[in-house]
Amino acid sequence: FCVFLESFLRNLLLFSEVMRSLFFSDANTVLGKRWKDTADTVIIGGGCVGASLAYHLAKRGVKDVVLLEKSELTAGSTWHAAGLTTYYHPGINVKKIHYDSLKLYETLEAETGQAVGLHQPGSVRIATTAARVDEMKYQMTRTHWHVTEQYMVGPEKIQELFPLLNMNKVLAGLYTPGDGHIDPYSLTMALAAGARMYGAQIYNPAPVTGLRQTPDGKWDVDTPHGTIRADRVVNTAGFWAREVGKMIGLEHPTIPVHHQYVVTATVPEVKALKKELAVIRDLEGSYYLRQERDGLLFGPYEKMEKMVVQDSWVRDGVPPGFGKELFESDLDRIMEHVEMAMEMVPVLKKADIINIVSGPITYTPDLMPMVGPHHGVRNYWTAIGFGYGIIHAGGMGKFLSDWMVNGEPPYDLIECDPNRYGKYADIPFMCAKARESYGFNNVVGYPKEERFEGRPTYRTSGVYELLKDKASMGFHAGWEQPHWYYKPGDDTGYKPSFKRTNWFQPVGRECKLVMEKVGVIDLTPFGKFVVKGKDSLRLLDRLFANTMPKVGITNISHMLTPRGRVFAEVTITQLTPGEFLLITGSGSELHDLRWIEAEVSNGGYDVDISNVTDDIGVLGIAGPNARNVLQKLTEEDLSDSAFKFLHCKLIQIAGVPVRAIRISYTGELGWEMYMDQKNMAIVYQAMMEAGKDQGIDHFGTYAMSSLRLEKGFRGWGAEMNCDTNPLEAGLDYFIKLNKPGDFIGKAALQEIKAKGLKRKLSYISLDTDDIDAEGNETVWCNGKVVGNTTSGAYSYTTQQSLAFAYLPMELTSVGQKVEVELLGRRYPAVVIQEPLVLTEPTRTRLQKKAQSKA
């Protein structure tokens, strides 16, 4: 009946459009509506995401919003979606997207007069293993400081919510009230109705046939009905997103995959129920199951060797005319999951299957959507790659509209940044990762998670071949980078856990190495840009809150948003007059470059910007013996007086030109050395040979994280991001409010400072056993939630567990006692003076001061 009704409504809509076009056919009228030649925003794609963005922009008062749909609204992935809605998400701020979506869906019918078919019986994620129970405890501590309701429940409550469940294996569940499902077609029509109500224009069928950028950064959007000049275009084209991107030379890493779900006929036991069943997610069985009228609907995520990727669409494009078609179903492919569902919900064994829906949904390599302005092209935005578009649509429409209207994102969502992928995300990588992400949909979500399909990419450093068999490698923006190194007798390999695991002792060994001898680390994944030209200093003075360093000097600087939030942390060195080297984190490479290039365009700066990330290799050397090792390899005087902290020099090491900066994120004596990738192995081998008598060895990023935390160093993406201002993050030293230049965010910071802070980043020591904070855990005081951690690690130097946490100002005094929730237990913690361990430059300065007094 639902399929018939949906088809009837669709045909009725098409008939009305045809009739309107017959009665309104003057030269300026298209599809029964007056054609707009200009627009503020053109949205390409009329699924639920595109309709949501049109609704939110129009409601915010943006004039001239136009949505172009190539065939019918909901064509693509929206119309056949299972329509699940949930407040739950493991990502910290993606929870906000889900929350905003559901809060919108709850009121949309009353606002627009269009029914949306929202059901909210709640949902339960089922745990049948001890690891799942730990995962749920882990997720609970990451939710307590959010507004979303979520509870750990036992078998009795689970059976109350889903009385048809076989409880033999059920240990616990994660219950989220308010979850459920919605009719995707009705939702999209309601959003479209709301968009029209607030003044947006929707044209369909109106396929986009071309995109051409004008010299002033606007877009000419070509359709069979005419061309629209737009200030901004947004690609919300679903599985056609790649084809839209190709019009302007972009290869978006999105790929359609086949997803199947099964609908049963009426099940007597379901029909007899007094209230609707909660949605269940059997994580070990890797499927979801919900009530569909008086029957059941369940959808599995099969293993990666069985799932199907529609890679032909990536190579050859989506077949012309494909829109509301489906793939041929394949019950055999999902039979393993059907049998598990039958065991968990026995009434399924007698249920008749009336429909198997097999349709395309779009994946990115990491399963997260690509949302925001795109690097490399002006005024081109994306909202694509939604594997879960129904629950994301409402919140993402709001997120994007807020960003477009206010000029900055309302909160940090870098995990969805469209610029997180680079050239390494080619078709083989994309296919491998899509298979992995689909097949791993319901695997246990451990901290420090690594996935190995599609690796390595071309992004390997000049020492990768020398290190790959000695270390546990991590994946950072396409790069392979050692997390920790093996020694004989170590328990090797990737063995994730919610507690301390096989890397804990080896990382302690590496920290001891750096504190007492000397270690070498591969830092090649850093993002690296060279900015030069007539206006380079003026540009950077506008972008950064710190003063710009003089030639041969390095400093730490921050780009802020207009609201005074921390958009990026960058290490800046002035190499020659007007030529600057900018270093940022691997995950921030194109995120930061896009922001910089946008300011160049907006301000008309005469500069040249080069992304040299792939060309330059980086080796770090740190520890009390670092100078002794390097001095053997260069004629440059490396003494304190000749080569000062935060100074940069071009030196020769083993005959190789190296740009050396005296800095180390471990806080110990050290240098970062920048060189041509092809020369990395020469420099590395020379250092390892020269350091034999100094006890030289390797250390990885886990050790660096521990060492930076005990020195009190903040990390971007943890202690600071677009959710925080630099004053509450304790970055006052780097923020020069009195510098002459009017840097972005200065006025906002002055206002924040005048009003006073409401919270502050605090340094805390935890009394734990075999577990450490990771970040985003809930902090309690006197039985109330008072804050959240941002990062944590074990300090091997002082033998205690540490964390940074945001706390209300009244709880930030040294000695203040709080509790940090880890895996369902609240551990005692206390605010301490930072840093726990002084940096090497500070220790050296104090020693010299003491000696001078003596």
C-alpha positions in Angstrom: 0.0 0.0 0.0 2.9 2.4 0.9 4.6 1.8 -2.4 1.3 2.3 -4.3 0.5 5.5 -2.3 4.0 6.9 -2.9 3.7 6.2 -6.6 0.3 7.7 -6.8 1.5 10.9 -5.1 4.5 11.1 -7.3 2.4 10.8 -10.5 0.0 13.4 -9.1 2.8 15.8 -8.5 4.2 15.4 -12.0 0.7 15.9 -13.5 0.3 19.1 -11.6 3.7 20.4 -12.8 2.7 19.6 -16.4 -0.6 21.3 -16.0 1.1 24.4 -14.5 3.5 24.6 -17.4 0.6 24.5 -19.9 -1.2 27.4 -18.2 1.9 29.5 -17.4 4.0 29.5 -20.6 5.3 33.1 -21.1 9.0 33.5 -22.0 10.1 34.0 -18.4 8.2 31.0 -17.0 9.7 27.5 -16.7 7.9 24.5 -15.3 5.0 26.7 -14.3 7.1 29.1 -12.3 8.9 32.3 -13.0 12.5 31.6 -13.9 15.1 33.2 -11.8 18.2 34.4 -13.7 20.1 35.2 -10.5 20.3 33.6 -7.1 22.2 33.9 -3.8 22.5 30.1 -3.5 21.8 27.3 -6.0 21.4 23.9 -4.5 21.9 21.0 -6.9 20.0 17.9 -5.9 16.5 17.5 -4.4 16.9 14.7 -1.9 16.3 15.2 1.8 19.6 16.9 2.3 19.1 19.5 -0.5 15.5 20.1 0.6 16.7 20.6 4.2 19.3 23.2 3.2 16.8 25.1 1.0 14.4 25.1 3.9 16.9 26.4 6.5 18.4 29.0 4.2 15.0 30.4 3.3 13.9 30.3 6.9 17.0 32.2 7.9 15.9 35.0 5.5 18.4 34.3 2.7 16.8 35.7 -0.5 16.9 34.0 -3.9 17.5 30.4 -2.8 17.0 28.0 -5.7 17.0 24.2 -5.7 17.5 22.4 -8.9 16.4 18.7 -9.1 17.2 16.7 -12.3 14.1 14.6 -12.1 11.8 14.3 -9.1 12.3 15.2 -5.4 13.6 12.2 -3.5 14.9 10.5 -6.6 18.2 8.8 -5.8 18.8 7.3 -2.3 16.1 9.2 -0.4 13.0 7.6 -1.7 13.9 4.0 -0.8 15.7 4.6 2.5 14.6 2.7 5.6 14.1 6.0 7.3 15.8 5.3 10.7 16.2 8.2 13.1 18.5 8.2 16.1 20.0 10.6 18.6 22.9 8.3 19.0 26.3 8.9 17.3 29.8 8.0 18.5 31.1 11.4 17.2 31.0 14.2 19.7 29.5 16.9 17.6 27.7 14.7 15.1 25.4 14.0 18.0 24.4 17.6 17.6 23.5 17.0 14.0 21.2 14.1 15.0 19.7 16.1 17.8 18.9 19.1 15.6 17.4 16.7 12.9 15.0 15.0 15.3 14.0 18.2 17.0 13.1 19.6 13.6 11.2 16.5 12.5 9.1 16.6 15.7 7.7 20.0 14.7 7.9 20.1 10.9 4.4 18.8 10.4 2.9 21.5 12.5 5.0 24.1 10.8 4.3 23.1 7.2 1.0 21.2 7.3 2.8 18.2 5.6 2.7 14.9 7.5 6.2 13.4 7.9 5.3 9.9 9.4 7.6 10.2 12.4 7.5 7.3 14.8 9.5 7.6 18.1 9.3 4.3 20.0 13.0 4.6 21.0 15.9 2.3 20.1 18.2 -0.2 21.8 21.7 -1.2 20.7 22.1 -4.7 22.0 25.3 -6.0 23.6 25.8 -9.8 23.6 29.6 -9.7 24.4 31.7 -8.2 27.2 33.5 -6.0 24.6 30.1 -4.6 23.5 29.2 -3.8 27.1 32.5 -1.9 27.5 31.8 -0.1 24.3 28.4 1.1 25.6 30.0 2.2 28.9 32.6 4.1 26.8 29.9 5.8 24.8 27.9 6.7 27.9 30.7 8.7 29.3 31.0 10.6 26.0 27.2 11.4 26.2 26.6 12.5 29.8 27.8 16.0 29.0 25.5 16.3 26.0 21.8 17.1 26.0 20.8 13.8 24.5 19.1 11.3 26.7 20.8 7.9 26.6 20.8 5.0 29.1 22.6 1.7 29.8 19.8 -0.8 30.4 19.6 -4.4 31.5 17.8 -7.4 29.9 14.5 -6.7 31.8 14.2 -3.2 30.3 15.2 -4.4 26.9 12.5 -7.1 26.9 10.0 -4.5 27.9 11.0 -2.4 24.9 11.1 -5.3 22.5 9.1 -8.3 24.0 9.7 -10.5 20.9 13.4 -10.7 21.6 15.2 -13.9 22.4 17.0 -12.9 25.6 19.4 -15.8 25.9 22.5 -13.9 24.8 21.6 -10.4 25.8 23.8 -8.8 28.4 22.9 -5.1 28.2 21.7 -2.4 25.9 22.1 1.2 25.0 18.7 2.8 25.1 17.9 6.1 23.4 14.4 7.4 24.0 13.0 9.4 21.0 14.7 7.3 18.4 12.6 5.7 15.7 11.9 6.1 12.0 10.3 8.6 9.5 8.9 8.4 6.0 11.7 9.8 3.8 9.4 10.8 1.0 7.0 12.7 3.3 9.9 14.3 5.1 11.4 15.6 1.9 8.1 17.0 0.8 7.6 18.7 4.1 11.0 20.3 3.9 10.3 21.4 0.3 7.0 22.8 1.4 8.7 24.7 4.1 11.4 26.0 1.7 8.7 27.3 -0.7 6.8 28.8 2.2 9.8 30.9 3.2 10.5 32.0 -0.3 12.8 29.4 -1.9 12.2 28.3 -5.5 12.3 24.7 -6.5 12.6 23.7 -10.2 12.2 20.1 -11.4 12.9 18.5 -13.7 15.9 20.8 -14.1 19.1 18.9 -14.6 22.3 20.9 -14.3 24.3 20.6 -17.5 27.2 22.8 -16.8 29.0 24.9 -14.1 31.2 27.9 -15.1 32.9 30.2 -12.7 33.0 33.9 -13.4 36.0 36.1 -12.7 34.3 37.5 -9.6 33.9 34.1 -8.1 30.2 33.6 -8.9 28.8 30.7 -10.9 26.8 30.3 -14.1 24.6 27.3 -13.6 23.4 25.9 -16.9 20.2 23.9 -17.3 18.0 23.1 -20.3 15.7 25.9 -19.1 18.3 28.6 -18.9 21.3 29.8 -16.9 21.3 31.1 -13.3 24.0 33.4 -12.1 24.6 32.3 -8.5 26.8 33.7 -5.7 27.2 30.2 -4.3 26.5 26.7 -5.4 26.0 23.7 -3.2 26.4 20.1 -4.4 23.8 18.0 -2.7 23.5 15.6 -5.6 23.8 12.3 -3.7 25.2 9.5 -6.0 25.4 12.1 -8.8 27.8 14.2 -6.7 30.9 12.9 -8.6 29.4 14.0 -11.9 28.6 17.5 -10.6 32.1 17.7 -9.3 33.7 16.6 -12.6 32.0 19.6 -14.2 34.6 21.8 -12.4 37.5 19.4 -12.4 36.9 17.8 -9.0 36.9 14.0 -8.2 34.8 13.7 -5.1 35.6 10.4 -3.3 32.1 9.1 -3.1 30.9 5.8 -4.3 27.5 4.0 -4.4 27.1 0.7 -2.5 24.2 -1.7 -2.6 22.1 -1.8 0.6 19.3 -4.2 1.1 16.5 -4.4 3.6 13.7 -6.9 4.0 10.0 -6.2 4.7 7.7 -8.8 6.0 3.9 -9.3 5.8 1.8 -9.0 8.9 3.2 -10.9 11.8 0.4 -11.9 14.3 2.7 -11.4 17.3 3.5 -7.8 16.2 -0.1 -7.0 15.4 -1.1 -8.1 18.9 1.2 -5.6 20.6 -0.3 -2.7 22.5 2.6 -0.3 21.5 5.2 0.0 18.8 8.4 -2.0 19.2 11.6 -0.1 19.8 14.1 -0.2 17.0 16.8 -2.7 17.7 20.4 -2.8 16.4 21.9 -6.2 16.9 25.5 -5.2 16.7 27.0 -8.7 16.5 24.4 -9.7 13.9 25.2 -6.5 12.1 21.6 -5.5 11.3 18.8 -3.1 12.4 15.2 -4.2 12.8 12.1 -2.1 13.3 8.3 -2.5 13.2 6.8 -1.7 9.8 3.0 -1.4 10.3 2.0 -4.9 11.6 5.2 -6.5 10.2 8.9 -6.1 10.5 11.6 -4.4 8.5 15.3 -5.4 8.9 18.4 -4.4 7.1 21.8 -6.1 7.4 25.3 -4.8 6.7 27.1 -7.8 5.2 30.8 -8.5 5.4 33.1 -6.7 3.1 33.8 -9.8 1.0 30.1 -10.1 0.3 28.9 -6.6 -0.1 28.6 -5.0 -3.5 30.2 -1.7 -4.6 28.7 0.0 -7.7 32.1 0.9 -9.0 31.0 1.0 -12.6 29.2 4.2 -11.8 32.4 5.7 -10.6 34.2 4.8 -13.8 31.3 5.3 -16.3 28.9 7.6 -14.5 25.3 6.9 -13.3 23.2 5.4 -16.1 21.0 8.1 -17.8 17.5 8.1 -16.4 18.3 6.2 -13.2 16.5 7.8 -10.3 13.8 5.8 -8.7 15.0 2.4 -9.8 16.4 -0.3 -7.6 19.0 -3.1 -8.0 18.1 -6.7 -8.3 17.8 -8.1 -4.7 20.1 -10.9 -3.6 18.8 -12.7 -0.5 21.6 -15.2 -0.5 24.1 -12.5 0.0 22.5 -11.5 3.3 21.3 -14.9 4.4 23.9 -15.2 7.2 22.4 -12.0 8.8 18.8 -13.2 8.2 19.5 -16.3 10.2 21.0 -14.3 13.0 18.0 -12.1 13.0 15.7 -15.1 13.1 17.6 -16.4 16.2 17.3 -13.1 17.9 13.7 -12.4 16.9 12.2 -15.9 16.5 8.8 -14.7 15.0 10.8 -13.9 11.9 11.1 -17.6 11.2 7.4 -17.8 10.3 7.1 -14.4 8.7 6.5 -14.0 5.0 8.8 -11.7 3.1 6.8 -9.4 0.8 9.6 -7.1 -0.4 13.4 -6.9 -0.6 14.6 -3.4 -1.3 18.1 -3.2 -2.8 19.1 0.4 -3.6 22.2 2.6 -3.9 23.4 4.6 -0.9 26.5 6.8 -1.1 29.7 6.1 0.9 32.9 8.0 1.5 36.1 6.2 2.4 35.4 6.8 6.2 31.6 6.7 6.0 31.3 10.4 7.1 29.7 12.9 4.8 31.6 15.8 3.1 30.0 19.0 4.3 31.2 22.6 3.8 33.1 24.8 1.4 35.6 23.0 -0.9 39.2 23.8 -1.2 40.5 25.0 -4.6 37.3 26.6 -5.9 35.6 29.7 -4.6 32.0 29.6 -3.4 31.5 25.9 -4.1 30.1 23.9 -1.2 29.3 20.2 -0.8 26.8 18.2 1.3 27.4 14.8 -0.1 28.5 11.3 0.8 25.6 10.6 3.3 25.4 7.0 4.2 22.7 8.0 6.7 21.1 11.0 4.9 17.7 10.8 6.6 19.0 11.4 10.2 21.7 13.8 9.0 19.5 15.9 6.7 17.8 18.2 9.2 20.8 19.0 11.3 23.2 19.4 8.4 20.8 21.8 6.7 20.9 23.9 9.8 24.7 23.6 10.3 25.3 24.7 6.7 22.8 27.5 6.7 24.3 28.9 10.0 27.8 28.7 8.5 26.7 30.4 5.2 24.9 33.2 7.0 27.4 33.8 9.8 30.6 33.2 7.9 31.9 30.4 10.1 30.7 27.0 11.3 28.5 27.0 14.4 30.6 24.3 15.9 33.5 22.1 15.1 32.8 19.3 12.6 36.2 18.7 11.0 35.4 14.9 10.7 32.9 16.0 8.0 35.2 18.5 6.3 35.1 17.9 2.5 38.8 18.8 2.4 40.0 15.9 4.6 40.7 13.9 1.5 43.5 14.6 -1.0 44.7 13.0 -4.2 45.5 9.8 -2.3 41.8 9.0 -2.2 41.8 7.5 -5.7 39.3 5.0 -7.1 41.1 1.8 -5.8 41.4 3.4 -2.3 37.8 4.5 -2.4 36.5 1.1 -3.3 38.6 -0.7 -0.7 37.6 1.7 2.0 33.9 1.6 1.1 33.9 -2.2 1.4 35.7 -1.9 4.7 33.4 0.8 6.1 30.3 -1.1 5.1 31.5 -4.4 6.4 32.7 -2.8 9.6 29.5 -0.9 10.2 28.8 -2.5 13.5 32.3 -3.6 14.7 33.3 -2.5 18.2 34.3 1.1 18.1 37.6 1.2 20.1 39.6 4.4 20.8 42.7 4.8 18.6 40.9 2.8 15.9 42.9 1.8 12.8 41.5 0.3 9.6 43.9 -1.2 7.1 42.2 -1.7 3.7 43.5 0.5 0.9 46.8 1.1 2.7 49.4 2.3 2.0 48.6 5.0 -0.4 51.2 6.9 -2.4 51.7 9.0 0.7 54.7 7.3 2.3 57.7 9.2 3.6 61.2 8.7 2.5 61.9 6.4 5.5 58.7 4.4 5.3 60.4 1.3 3.8 63.0 1.4 6.6 60.5 1.7 9.4 57.4 -0.2 8.3 58.4 -3.6 9.8 59.6 -2.0 13.1 56.5 -0.2 14.1 52.7 -0.2 14.5 51.7 2.2 11.8 48.9 4.8 12.0 47.0 6.4 9.1 47.0 10.2 9.0 45.5 12.0 6.0 46.7 9.3 3.7 50.2 9.0 5.3 51.6 6.0 7.1 53.2 7.2 10.4 54.7 5.1 13.3 52.6 5.1 16.4 55.0 2.9 18.4 57.9 0.6 17.8 58.5 -3.0 18.5 61.3 -4.7 20.4 62.1 -8.4 20.8 59.7 -9.9 23.3 56.9 -7.3 22.7 53.4 -8.3 22.0 53.2 -6.8 18.5 50.4 -5.8 16.2 47.3 -3.8 16.4 45.3 -4.9 19.5 42.7 -2.3 20.3 41.2 -2.1 23.8 39.3 0.3 26.0 42.0 -0.1 28.6 45.8 -0.1 28.5 46.9 -2.6 25.9 50.0 -4.0 24.2 51.5 -0.6 23.4 51.5 0.7 26.9 54.9 -0.6 28.1 56.7 0.1 24.7 55.4 3.7 24.7 56.8 4.1 28.2 60.2 2.8 27.0 60.1 5.4 24.2 59.3 8.3 26.6 62.2 7.2 28.8 64.4 7.2 25.7 63.5 10.8 24.8 63.8 12.0 28.4 67.2 10.3 29.1 68.9 9.8 25.7 67.8 10.6 22.2 65.0 9.5 19.9 64.1 10.0 16.2 60.5 10.4 14.9 59.0 10.7 11.4 56.9 13.8 11.2 56.4 13.9 7.5 52.6 14.0 7.6 52.6 17.6 8.8 50.8 19.9 6.3 53.3 22.4 4.8 52.8 25.6 2.9 55.1 28.3 1.6 53.5 31.8 1.5 55.5 34.5 -0.3 54.9 37.7 -2.3 54.4 41.4 -1.8 51.5 41.1 0.6 52.6 37.9 2.4 53.3 39.7 5.7 50.0 41.7 5.5 48.0 38.6 4.8 49.5 36.6 7.7 49.1 39.5 10.0 45.4 39.6 9.2 45.0 35.8 9.5 46.9 35.1 12.7 46.5 36.5 16.2 50.3 36.4 17.0 52.8 38.8 15.6 54.8 37.4 12.7 58.3 36.1 13.3 61.4 37.8 12.0 63.6 36.1 9.4 65.1 33.0 10.8 62.6 32.8 13.7 59.7 30.5 14.4 56.6 30.9 16.5 53.3 29.3 17.2 50.3 31.2 15.8 46.5 30.7 15.7 43.9 31.5 13.1 40.6 32.6 14.6 37.1 32.8 13.4 35.1 36.1 13.4 33.5 34.9 16.7 37.0 34.4 18.2 37.1 30.6 18.0 40.3 28.7 17.2 40.2 27.6 13.6 43.8 26.4 13.4 47.1 26.3 15.1 50.1 26.8 12.8 53.9 26.9 13.3 55.3 29.8 11.2 58.9 30.5 10.2 60.0 33.4 8.1 62.6 31.8 5.9 63.7 34.9 3.9 62.2 38.4 3.8 58.5 38.0 2.9 58.8 34.2 2.5 57.1 32.1 5.2 56.9 28.3 5.9 53.6 27.3 7.6 53.3 23.9 9.3 50.0 22.5 10.5 48.7 19.1 11.5 48.2 16.3 9.0 44.5 16.3 9.4 44.3 20.1 8.9 46.2 20.4 5.7 43.5 21.4 3.2 41.2 22.6 6.0 43.7 25.3 6.8 44.7 26.0 3.2 41.1 26.6 2.2 40.7 29.2 4.9 43.9 30.9 3.9 43.1 31.0 0.2 39.6 32.3 1.0 41.1 35.3 2.7 43.5 35.8 -0.2 40.5 36.0 -2.6 38.3 38.1 -0.3 41.1 40.6 0.4 42.8 40.7 -3.0 46.3 39.9 -1.6 49.2 39.7 -4.0 50.8 36.4 -2.7 51.9 33.0 -4.0 50.9 30.0 -1.9 52.5 26.6 -2.5 51.3 23.4 -0.9 54.6 21.5 -0.4 53.3 18.8 1.9 54.1 15.9 -0.4 57.5 17.2 -1.4 59.1 17.8 2.0 60.0 15.1 4.4 60.4 15.8 8.2 62.5 14.1 10.8 62.4 15.1 14.4 65.2 14.4 16.9 64.7 14.9 20.6 66.4 14.2 23.9 69.4 15.4 26.0 71.8 13.8 23.5 70.2 15.2 20.4 72.7 18.0 20.0 75.6 15.5 20.4 74.2 13.4 17.5 73.5 16.3 15.1 76.8 18.1 15.8 78.7 15.1 14.4 76.9 15.6 11.1 77.1 19.3 10.5 79.7 22.1 10.7 77.0 24.5 12.0 77.4 25.4 15.7 74.4 23.9 17.5 75.2 25.3 20.9 72.6 27.2 22.9 74.1 30.5 22.2 74.6 29.9 18.5 71.3 28.0 17.7 68.6 29.3 20.0 65.2 27.8 20.8 62.7 28.6 18.0 65.4 29.6 15.6 65.7 28.2 12.1 68.8 27.7 9.9 69.6 26.1 6.6 72.3 23.5 7.4 74.0 20.5 5.8 73.6 17.0 7.3 75.5 14.3 5.6 75.8 16.5 2.5 72.0 17.1 2.4 70.6 20.6 2.6 68.2 20.6 5.6 66.0 23.4 7.0 66.5 22.9 10.8 64.2 24.4 13.4 65.0 24.1 17.0 61.7 22.9 18.3 60.2 19.7 19.6 56.6 18.9 20.5 58.0 16.6 23.2 59.2 19.7 25.1 62.7 18.3 25.2 65.9 19.5 23.4 65.3 18.8 19.8 65.2 19.9 16.2 62.7 19.4 13.4 64.5 18.9 10.0 62.8 19.6 6.7 64.3 18.2 3.6 63.5 16.9 0.1 61.6 13.6 0.5 64.2 11.7 -1.6 67.0 12.6 0.8 65.2 11.5 4.0 66.8 8.0 4.1 70.3 9.5 3.8 69.8 11.9 6.7 68.0 9.2 8.8 70.7 6.6 8.3 73.4 9.2 9.1 71.7 10.2 12.3 71.2 6.6 13.4 74.8 5.8 12.8 76.1 8.9 14.5 73.8 8.3 17.5 74.9 4.7 18.3 77.1 5.8 21.1 74.4 8.2 22.4 71.7 5.4 22.8 69.7 6.6 19.8 66.5 4.8 18.9 63.0 5.5 17.5 59.8 6.9 19.1 56.3 7.3 17.7 53.3 9.6 18.0 51.9 7.9 21.1 55.1 8.7 23.0 55.0 12.3 21.7 51.4 12.6 22.9 52.3 11.5 26.4 55.3 13.8 26.5 53.4 16.9 25.2 50.7 16.4 27.8 53.0 16.2 30.8 54.6 19.5 29.5 51.1 21.1 29.3 51.1 21.6 25.5 47.7 22.0 24.0 46.7 20.1 20.9 44.5 21.5 18.1 41.4 19.4 17.6 41.4 18.5 21.3 42.1 21.5 23.6 41.3 24.0 20.9 39.0 24.0 17.9 36.0 25.9 16.6 34.2 25.2 19.9 36.7 27.0 22.0 38.2 30.5 22.2 42.0 30.8 22.9 41.5 32.6 26.2 39.6 29.7 27.8 42.1 27.3 26.2 45.0 29.1 28.0 46.6 30.4 24.8 46.9 34.0 26.0 50.7 34.0 25.4 50.1 33.5 21.7 47.3 36.0 21.3 48.5 39.6 20.8 45.5 41.8 21.3 47.7 44.8 21.3 49.3 44.3 17.9 48.5 47.0 15.4 47.0 44.6 12.8 43.2 44.0 13.0 43.4 40.2 12.8 40.3 38.1 12.3 38.5 37.6 15.6 40.2 40.4 17.4 37.0 42.4 18.2 35.3 39.2 19.4 38.2 38.3 21.7 38.2 41.8 23.2 34.5 41.4 24.0 35.0 37.9 25.4 37.9 39.2 27.6 35.8 42.1 28.8 32.8 39.9 29.8 35.0 37.4 31.5 35.3 33.6 31.0 32.7 31.1 32.1 35.0 28.1 31.8 38.7 27.3 31.6 40.9 24.5 30.5 42.3 22.7 33.6 45.1 20.3 34.1 44.1 17.3 36.1 45.7 14.2 37.6 43.6 11.0 37.8 43.7 8.2 40.3 43.1 5.3 37.9 44.1 1.6 37.5 44.6 0.2 34.1 42.8 2.9 32.1 43.5 6.5 31.0 41.4 9.3 29.6 41.2 9.6 25.8 39.3 12.9 25.6 35.6 13.8 25.6 34.8 11.9 28.8 32.4 13.4 31.3 33.7 15.2 34.4 31.6 15.1 37.6 31.6 17.1 40.8 29.2 16.4 43.7 27.1 14.1 41.6 26.6 16.7 38.8 28.1 16.9 35.3 30.4 19.9 35.3 32.6 19.5 32.2 34.5 17.2 29.8 38.0 16.1 29.2 39.7 17.0 25.9 42.7 14.6 25.9 44.4 12.3 28.2 47.5 10.0 28.6 49.7 8.4 31.1 52.8 10.4 32.2 55.6 7.8 32.3 57.9 10.5 33.7 55.8 11.1 36.8 53.9 7.8 36.9 50.4 9.2 36.9 47.4 9.5 34.6 46.8 13.0 33.2 44.1 14.8 31.3 43.0 18.3 30.2 39.4 19.2 30.9 37.1 22.2 30.5 35.6 23.1 33.9 33.5 26.0 35.2 35.7 28.9 36.5 34.7 28.2 40.1 36.2 24.6 39.8 39.5 25.5 38.2 41.6 26.2 41.3 44.6 24.0 42.0 43.5 21.3 44.5 39.9 21.2 43.3 38.6 17.6 43.4 36.5 16.2 40.7 35.7 12.8 39.1 36.3 11.6 35.6 34.0 8.9 34.2 35.8 6.1 32.5 34.0 2.9 31.4 31.1 3.5 33.7 33.3 4.2 36.8 34.0 7.6 38.3 37.7 7.9 39.1 39.0 10.5 41.6 40.8 13.4 40.0 42.3 16.7 41.1 43.2 20.0 39.4 47.0 20.4 39.5 49.5 23.1 38.6 50.7 22.9 35.0 53.0 21.8 33.6 53.9 18.6 35.5 57.3 18.5 33.8 59.1 21.7 32.7 60.2 22.0 29.1 63.9 21.7 28.3 64.3 25.4 27.4 62.6 26.4 30.8 64.8 24.0 32.7 68.0 25.3 31.0 67.0 28.9 31.6 66.3 28.2 35.3 69.6 26.4 35.6 71.5 29.3 34.1 69.7 31.7 36.4 70.6 29.6 39.4 74.2 29.4 38.3 74.5 33.1 37.8 73.2 33.7 41.4 75.6 31.1 42.8 
